[in-house]
Amino acid sequence: MPIEFLSKLTNNNIEKIALECMWNAKASQMICAKGVKFRQYSYSKPTPPNFYCNLWLGSGSGKNLAVDLINDYLMPFLKPAMDIKIDEWKKKYQSKNAQPTGDKKADRETNKIVNDYLAKIEEFHIDIASATFSGVYKVASQINETGCGAINILITEFGDFIDSVTSGDMNKKELFESLKDMSDGKVMPRIIAGETRKSLSNIPITAILASDFENLFDAKNNKYYIKMLKTGMARRSFIYITKEQKKNKAISVAEREKAQMRGLELGRHFEQIYNSIPENAVYDFSDRAKERLEEWHNECIDNYNNEKFSDSILAAEEESSFWKITKLAVIYSIIDEPQNMLIDIKYIEKAINFYKSIQPCLEMLLEKKAPSEVDKLNTFMLQWAKKAKKPIKSEEIRKGIDYKSTPWKSFRDEYLPTTLDWLEAEHGIIIRPYSGFGGNTKAWQVVK
């Protein structure tokens, strides 16, 4: 696994389980770019092993850097390979549809139609970062037509994205509310008068949605996000939330260069794997793997029926987890054994273990709330008191906690005395009123 490499070069600022999510998504894109699909059962319709992750990480932790490292070191071969494949398809299309007929005028018209069409075929996009649904649909249509490519939707300021949705950005709203269907390869456009737009299926689409958590402290954003979790995103995504947000010091130059060398080695290794994957292959599960998936699903149904979870989002997510576990097992198997067309039970177990390691994050996410005004007052006064060199005015406290709710004077007079008592009892810090500013200016100073 390349997780150690990614961890080193992001200064260990992103937890390894989150890095593994990013790698799984990009590995899925690499696999699906070969046209790979799998069957859940012997007679199931083949489907691509798409992977979604939603990561709530520390601000400035290196989200974009981690994805760049995967693209630049672990799979630098993918874009050139896809661009060659697209060029080959264009040549075949031209050869098939622009055959000379001997009629010069008709041939010119035909060549113009063919060339105009081929000019609209775009190069391979390793990531789609500033996405709209229409943009994704266009790329998906090209993949459907050419059989070349795989989409990775990359939003590394997902909190800002949600904020834009709740502020009325209809393009972002359309994309976000389409993501849950796209996780199974379905791209279903709105019908627009005067346009012919057909629904697409079996499109390889992965998604990395990452952000710090601050925007979800907004009540409107939080309500909308929870609604989207409830209506399907929780069931379709591997969700992670960081446990701490401290920054680590940069690794040494020697460690960095050693890690870079390792990254280049891994890139060569994954290129060999990519080249070993049969084009348009369809993978199946061994009988034991199918049985283990069935056992897991039944365990989850029992938990659902026995009301193991009080929250409906948690209950529905676990009950449906077998499907994302199934797709993850496919990714694990192909990366490990690209030419083994039968997925072994050990990859099911590996996927279940990964799921179990990340599963508690959803509950943590649902419980995470914005700090109350009182919490902010306590934190601010403690931080100020530890460093205080001069008295603090009432207005400075208000600005310090960004207080905008009920009248400040009422809040201050009700809660500040309790905060001061708490500081004395818990931290031995004694703060008393200060009258040195004169007039009616309320202020306080640290006396011990």
C-alpha positions in Angstrom: 0.0 0.0 0.0 1.3 3.5 -0.8 -0.2 5.1 2.4 3.2 5.5 4.1 4.5 7.4 1.1 1.5 9.7 1.1 1.7 10.2 4.9 5.3 11.1 4.8 4.9 13.7 2.1 1.9 15.3 3.8 4.0 15.6 7.0 1.6 13.1 8.7 -1.1 15.8 8.8 -3.7 13.6 7.3 -4.7 10.4 9.2 -3.8 7.2 7.3 -7.4 6.0 7.1 -8.3 9.2 5.2 -5.3 8.8 2.9 -6.4 5.2 2.2 -9.8 6.6 1.2 -8.2 8.9 -1.3 -6.1 6.1 -2.6 -9.0 3.8 -2.9 -10.9 6.4 -5.0 -8.0 7.0 -7.3 -7.3 3.2 -7.6 -10.9 2.8 -8.6 -10.5 5.4 -11.3 -7.3 3.7 -12.6 -9.1 0.3 -12.7 -12.2 1.6 -14.3 -10.2 3.4 -16.9 -9.5 -0.1 -18.3 -13.3 -0.6 -18.7 -13.4 -3.0 -15.8 -16.7 -4.1 -14.3 -17.8 -6.8 -11.8 -20.8 -9.1 -11.2 -22.2 -9.3 -7.7 -23.8 -12.7 -8.6 -23.3 -15.0 -11.6 -26.1 -13.4 -13.6 -25.9 -9.9 -12.3 -25.5 -7.0 -14.7 -21.8 -6.0 -14.7 -21.2 -2.7 -13.0 -18.0 -0.5 -12.4 -16.5 -0.6 -8.9 -17.1 3.1 -8.2 -15.8 4.5 -4.8 -17.0 7.6 -2.9 -15.4 9.1 0.1 -16.4 12.2 2.2 -13.5 13.4 4.4 -13.7 16.0 7.1 -10.1 17.0 7.8 -8.1 19.7 9.4 -7.8 23.0 7.6 -4.5 23.2 5.7 -3.8 19.5 6.2 -2.8 18.9 2.6 -5.9 17.5 0.9 -5.0 18.8 -2.6 -1.4 17.8 -2.1 -2.3 14.2 -1.3 -4.3 13.9 -4.5 -1.5 15.6 -6.5 1.0 13.0 -5.0 -1.2 10.2 -6.2 -1.5 11.6 -9.7 2.1 12.6 -10.1 3.9 9.7 -8.4 1.6 6.7 -8.1 -0.2 6.9 -11.4 1.6 9.4 -13.7 1.0 6.9 -16.6 -2.8 7.2 -16.5 -3.4 10.4 -18.3 -0.9 9.7 -21.1 -2.4 6.2 -21.5 -5.9 7.6 -21.7 -5.0 10.4 -24.1 -3.4 7.8 -26.5 -6.5 5.6 -26.2 -8.7 8.6 -27.1 -6.5 9.5 -30.1 -6.7 5.9 -31.3 -10.5 6.0 -31.0 -10.6 9.2 -33.0 -8.5 7.7 -35.8 -10.8 4.7 -36.0 -13.8 6.9 -36.0 -12.4 9.0 -38.8 -11.4 6.0 -40.8 -14.8 4.4 -40.4 -16.9 7.6 -41.0 -14.9 9.6 -43.6 -14.3 7.0 -46.3 -13.7 8.6 -49.7 -16.6 8.1 -52.1 -15.3 9.8 -55.2 -17.8 12.6 -54.8 -15.5 15.5 -53.8 -18.3 17.8 -52.6 -20.0 15.0 -50.5 -16.6 14.0 -49.1 -15.8 17.6 -48.0 -19.1 17.8 -46.3 -18.6 14.4 -44.6 -15.1 15.3 -43.5 -16.3 18.6 -42.1 -19.1 16.8 -40.1 -16.6 14.2 -38.8 -13.9 16.8 -38.0 -16.4 19.0 -36.2 -17.6 16.1 -34.1 -14.0 14.9 -33.3 -13.0 18.4 -32.3 -15.5 18.2 -29.4 -13.9 15.1 -28.0 -11.8 16.2 -25.1 -8.6 15.0 -23.6 -8.7 12.8 -20.5 -9.3 14.8 -17.3 -7.5 13.2 -14.4 -9.8 15.1 -11.9 -12.9 17.2 -12.4 -12.5 19.9 -9.8 -14.8 22.8 -10.8 -17.7 20.5 -11.7 -21.2 21.2 -12.7 -23.7 18.4 -13.5 -23.7 19.5 -17.2 -19.9 19.3 -17.2 -20.0 15.8 -15.7 -22.7 14.7 -18.1 -20.6 15.9 -21.0 -17.6 13.9 -19.9 -19.8 10.9 -19.1 -21.4 11.0 -22.6 -17.9 11.0 -24.1 -16.9 7.9 -22.0 -20.2 6.3 -23.1 -19.4 7.0 -26.7 -15.7 6.2 -26.8 -15.3 3.7 -24.0 -12.3 5.8 -22.9 -11.8 7.2 -19.4 -13.1 7.3 -15.9 -14.3 10.3 -13.9 -13.0 11.4 -10.5 -15.0 14.3 -9.0 -12.6 16.2 -6.7 -14.0 18.8 -4.3 -11.5 19.7 -1.7 -13.5 22.7 -0.3 -16.7 20.7 0.1 -17.8 22.8 3.0 -17.7 25.9 0.8 -19.5 23.9 -1.9 -22.4 23.1 0.6 -22.5 26.7 1.6 -22.9 27.7 -2.0 -25.7 25.2 -2.4 -27.6 26.6 0.6 -27.0 30.1 -0.7 -28.8 29.4 -3.9 -26.2 28.1 -6.4 -28.5 25.8 -8.5 -25.6 24.3 -10.5 -23.9 23.0 -7.4 -27.2 21.8 -6.0 -28.0 19.9 -9.1 -24.5 18.2 -9.0 -24.7 17.3 -5.3 -28.2 15.9 -5.5 -27.2 13.8 -8.5 -24.1 12.3 -6.9 -25.9 9.5 -5.1 -27.3 8.1 -8.4 -23.9 8.5 -10.1 -22.2 6.3 -7.5 -23.7 3.3 -9.3 -22.8 4.8 -12.7 -26.1 6.3 -13.5 -26.0 9.8 -15.0 -29.6 11.0 -15.5 -30.0 14.5 -16.9 -32.9 16.9 -16.7 -34.9 16.9 -19.9 -34.4 20.3 -21.6 -36.6 21.5 -24.5 -34.8 21.4 -27.8 -32.1 19.1 -26.6 -31.7 15.3 -26.9 -30.2 14.1 -23.6 -30.3 10.4 -22.7 -29.8 8.7 -19.4 -26.4 7.0 -19.1 -25.5 3.9 -17.1 -22.4 2.0 -16.1 -20.3 5.2 -16.2 -17.1 4.9 -14.0 -17.4 7.7 -11.5 -15.4 8.1 -8.2 -15.6 11.1 -5.9 -13.3 12.6 -3.3 -15.3 15.2 -1.3 -13.0 16.8 1.4 -13.1 19.8 3.6 -12.6 21.2 7.1 -15.7 21.2 9.2 -16.3 24.9 9.8 -19.0 25.5 7.3 -21.1 22.7 8.8 -21.4 24.7 12.0 -23.8 26.9 10.1 -27.3 25.6 11.0 -28.6 25.9 7.4 -25.6 24.0 6.0 -25.7 21.4 8.6 -29.5 20.7 8.1 -29.0 20.4 4.3 -26.0 18.1 4.7 -27.8 15.8 7.1 -30.7 15.6 4.7 -28.4 14.5 2.0 -26.8 11.9 4.3 -30.3 10.6 5.1 -31.4 10.4 1.4 -28.5 8.2 0.3 -25.0 9.8 0.5 -24.2 8.1 3.9 -25.0 4.7 2.4 -22.9 5.3 -0.7 -19.8 6.9 0.8 -17.0 6.0 3.1 -17.1 8.9 5.6 -14.2 10.0 7.8 -13.8 12.9 10.3 -10.5 13.8 11.8 -9.9 13.3 15.5 -7.4 16.1 15.9 -6.2 19.2 13.9 -2.7 19.8 15.0 0.0 20.5 12.5 3.2 18.4 12.4 6.7 19.8 11.6 8.0 19.1 8.1 10.0 16.0 7.7 13.7 16.3 6.9 15.1 16.7 3.4 16.6 13.3 3.5 13.3 11.7 4.6 11.4 13.6 1.9 13.7 12.6 -0.9 13.7 9.0 0.3 9.9 9.1 0.2 9.9 10.6 -3.3 12.1 7.7 -4.5 9.7 5.3 -3.0 6.8 7.0 -4.7 8.5 6.7 -8.1 9.0 3.0 -7.4 5.4 2.6 -6.5 4.4 4.4 -9.7 6.3 1.9 -11.8 4.7 -0.9 -9.8 1.1 0.4 -10.4 1.9 1.0 -14.1 2.7 -2.7 -14.3 -0.6 -3.5 -12.6 -2.5 -1.2 -14.9 -1.0 -2.9 -17.9 -1.8 -6.3 -16.5 -5.5 -5.5 -16.1 -7.4 -7.1 -19.1 -9.3 -4.5 -21.2 -13.0 -4.5 -20.4 -12.7 -7.4 -18.0 -15.6 -8.6 -15.9 -14.6 -10.0 -12.5 -16.7 -12.4 -10.4 -16.7 -13.5 -6.8 -15.8 -16.9 -5.6 -18.5 -18.9 -3.9 -16.9 -18.4 -0.5 -16.7 -14.6 -1.1 -20.4 -14.5 -2.0 -21.3 -16.5 1.1 -19.3 -14.1 3.3 -21.0 -11.1 1.8 -24.4 -12.7 2.4 -23.4 -13.4 6.0 -22.3 -9.8 6.5 -25.5 -8.4 5.0 -27.6 -10.6 7.2 -25.7 -9.5 10.3 -26.4 -5.9 9.3 -30.1 -6.6 8.7 -30.3 -8.2 12.2 -28.8 -5.1 13.7 -31.3 -3.0 11.8 -34.2 -5.1 12.9 -33.0 -5.2 16.5 -32.7 -1.4 16.5 -29.0 -1.5 17.4 -28.8 2.2 16.3 -31.1 4.8 17.6 -30.3 7.1 14.6 -32.0 6.2 11.3 -29.0 7.4 9.3 -26.7 5.1 11.1 -29.1 2.2 10.9 -29.7 2.6 7.1 -26.0 3.1 6.4 -24.9 -0.1 8.1 -27.8 -2.1 6.6 -26.6 -1.0 3.1 -22.9 -1.2 3.8 -22.5 -4.6 2.0 -22.7 -2.8 -1.4 -19.8 -0.4 -0.9 -17.9 -3.2 0.8 -18.5 -5.3 -2.3 -17.1 -2.6 -4.6 -14.1 -2.0 -2.3 -13.3 -5.7 -2.3 -13.2 -5.6 -6.1 -10.6 -2.7 -6.0 -8.5 -4.6 -3.4 -8.5 -7.7 -5.5 -7.6 -6.1 -8.8 -4.8 -4.1 -7.4 -3.4 -7.2 -5.8 -4.2 -9.8 -8.4 -5.1 -8.0 -11.7 -5.3 -11.2 -13.8 -7.3 -13.3 -11.3 -10.8 -13.0 -12.5 -12.3 -14.5 -9.4 -12.4 -12.4 -6.3 -11.3 -14.3 -3.2 -13.0 -14.1 0.3 -9.8 -12.5 1.8 -10.6 -9.3 -0.1 -14.2 -9.3 1.3 -12.7 -9.6 4.8 -10.2 -6.8 4.1 -13.0 -4.6 2.9 -15.2 -5.4 5.9 -12.3 -4.6 8.3 -11.7 -1.3 6.5 -15.4 -0.5 6.8 -15.4 -1.3 10.5 -12.4 1.0 11.1 -14.1 3.9 9.5 -17.8 3.2 10.5 -17.6 5.1 13.9 -16.8 8.3 12.1 -20.4 8.7 10.8 -21.7 8.8 14.4 -19.0 11.2 15.4 -20.0 13.4 12.4 -23.6 13.4 13.3 -22.8 14.3 16.9 -20.5 17.2 16.0 -22.1 20.5 16.8 -21.0 24.1 16.7 -19.6 25.2 20.0 -22.3 27.1 22.0 -21.8 30.8 22.8 -21.0 29.8 26.4 -18.4 27.3 25.2 -16.8 30.1 23.1 -16.9 32.5 26.0 -15.1 30.0 28.2 -12.5 29.1 25.7 -11.8 32.8 24.8 -11.5 33.9 28.4 -9.2 31.0 29.3 -6.9 31.8 26.3 -6.9 35.5 27.1 -6.3 35.0 30.8 -3.3 32.8 30.2 -1.5 35.5 28.2 -3.2 38.7 29.6 -0.9 41.7 30.1 -3.6 44.3 30.4 -7.3 44.4 31.3 -9.9 43.5 28.7 -13.0 45.5 27.8 -16.5 44.1 27.4 -16.5 45.0 23.7 -13.2 43.1 23.1 -14.8 40.0 24.6 -17.8 40.3 22.4 -15.6 40.6 19.3 -13.4 37.8 20.5 -16.3 35.3 20.5 -17.9 36.9 17.4 -21.1 37.3 19.4 -24.1 38.2 17.2 -27.1 36.7 19.0 -29.4 38.3 21.6 -28.3 41.6 23.2 -24.7 41.3 24.3 -25.3 43.0 27.7 -27.9 40.4 28.7 -25.7 37.5 27.6 -22.6 39.0 29.3 -24.3 39.7 32.6 -25.9 36.2 32.7 -23.0 34.0 31.7 -19.7 35.9 32.3 -19.9 35.5 36.1 -20.3 31.7 35.7 -17.2 31.7 33.4 -15.2 33.6 35.9 -16.2 31.2 38.6 -15.2 28.3 36.4 -11.8 29.8 35.6 -11.1 30.2 39.3 -12.3 26.7 40.3 -10.8 24.7 37.4 -7.7 26.7 36.5 -6.9 28.8 39.6 -7.2 32.0 37.5 -8.8 34.9 39.4 -10.4 37.7 37.3 -12.0 40.8 38.8 -13.8 43.9 37.4 -11.5 46.7 36.4 -12.6 50.4 36.6 -9.5 52.1 35.2 -10.9 52.9 31.8 -13.4 55.3 33.4 -17.0 56.1 32.5 -19.4 53.2 31.9 -16.7 51.0 30.3 -17.0 47.5 31.6 -13.7 45.7 31.9 -11.9 42.9 33.7 -8.3 42.1 34.8 -6.4 39.0 35.9 -5.4 39.4 39.6 -3.9 35.9 40.0 
